[in-house]
């Protein structure tokens, strides 16, 4: 029996993107392609369950339907990909698809509520008028009907293949989308590094207040090693919430709680009207967000900004403050931020001082290479915070010079990640790479955390060999005389 590999899924679905590339940007068509992949997965999952139950119960429709209702998703036969494919020549094809999505969501309201709210395959604004729209949708359906794209569980090569393919596609869409791509996806290697730094354990709650498509949460949950964890996330963009929910289900995480809303101005993960507390908090929030809600922060009922209110035009410490307030008594958190948070003054300096000196929460500062993230080439850093730290030392790691230079973007790999983790866990000092700074050192620097203040990466220039330099200049001058003489001879031959 031929298995469906991740490479097969990737190639077929990526080919399906050709249907859209002429008419719209990848940031726009990604939602349609990924939604169709999700529907195909649900349909093939349902198809196989129905086949197995028919073999088991024969024509006993009542027992078959009773068993189907116990599955994680309910799917009517008129809500399958095959049903949509049968109607590919319909004049109202876009409307047919939208009605199928609406019914799937309605029948699975507890899990899929709002997942398809922001997407319409019947939109003239997106696809054009009826003739053009139907052509695009027909091509899309034909691509997904490729017999090699068999997503029945028994045909998949490995339990995670469909989820991994979904991640692969999201990453490629993010790369194509450039700046906008950074809004919904954190590069895989950065997510892996961040997840291993905070090291989620069995039975813990994991939270991302700016979860995007959920890749960071999924990576963090992998570190647990089994399915005994709970995932929570919040995201401000409705379409991205939908991506995140689908991503969770495709990774067989069926109880994730993903909320839609502005985390700073309307946090939605609450218990008894207080912020819910978590063991692990991870995030890659938007860098230096303007107009994040500084005015409302003065009356914040959750008391997140008691250390100070960040500047109106730079919301970095607003997210840090929210994340710290969301930690339980033994919580750990890791956050990706621009380097400005390390040294900017005024209100941010006051917040830094309290986090370091009064609360003793900052555990490590890790400088990353430039051009790692979609949509920005600026260097970023990871700040690791921990509750109940025994030491007041802070580890500084300058990993900015160790990376792979790829075509359009830099990257880090397993070797780079392992080095950072080894130094972090062992609190090791390596010349020109890491330094374990005391609280007194940080105080002397007035709580400025700029990494070069603690890790000296200055390379002395080798002494100049003056005799060799003079000889080299003399050689160049001799060669220049010879070239001029040769040029004069050529010009004379030409009569010039």
Secondary structure as UniProt FT lines:
FT   HELIX           6..16
FT   HELIX           18..21
FT   TURN            22..23
FT   HELIX           26..57
FT   TURN            58..59
FT   HELIX           61..68
FT   TURN            69..70
FT   HELIX           77..79
FT   HELIX           81..86
FT   TURN            87..89
FT   TURN            91..92
FT   HELIX           93..107
FT   HELIX           109..112
FT   TURN            113..118
FT   TURN            121..122
FT   HELIX           124..127
FT   HELIX           130..144
FT   TURN            147..148
FT   HELIX           153..155
FT   TURN            159..160
FT   HELIX           161..177
FT   HELIX           178..183
FT   HELIX           188..198
FT   TURN            202..203
FT   STRAND          205..208
FT   TURN            209..210
FT   TURN            212..213
FT   HELIX           215..222
FT   TURN            223..224
FT   STRAND          230..235
FT   HELIX           238..250
FT   TURN            251..252
FT   STRAND          257..260
FT   TURN            263..265
FT   STRAND          270..271
FT   TURN            272..273
FT   STRAND          274..275
FT   STRAND          278..283
FT   TURN            287..288
FT   HELIX           294..297
FT   TURN            298..299
FT   TURN            301..302
FT   TURN            304..307
FT   TURN            312..313
FT   HELIX           316..325
FT   STRAND          327..338
FT   HELIX           340..343
FT   HELIX           346..353
FT   HELIX           354..358
FT   STRAND          362..367
FT   TURN            374..375
FT   STRAND          380..386
FT   STRAND          394..398
FT   TURN            400..401
FT   STRAND          404..405
FT   STRAND          410..411
FT   HELIX           414..426
FT   TURN            431..433
FT   STRAND          434..437
FT   HELIX           439..444
FT   TURN            445..447
FT   HELIX           451..453
FT   HELIX           466..493
FT   TURN            494..495
//
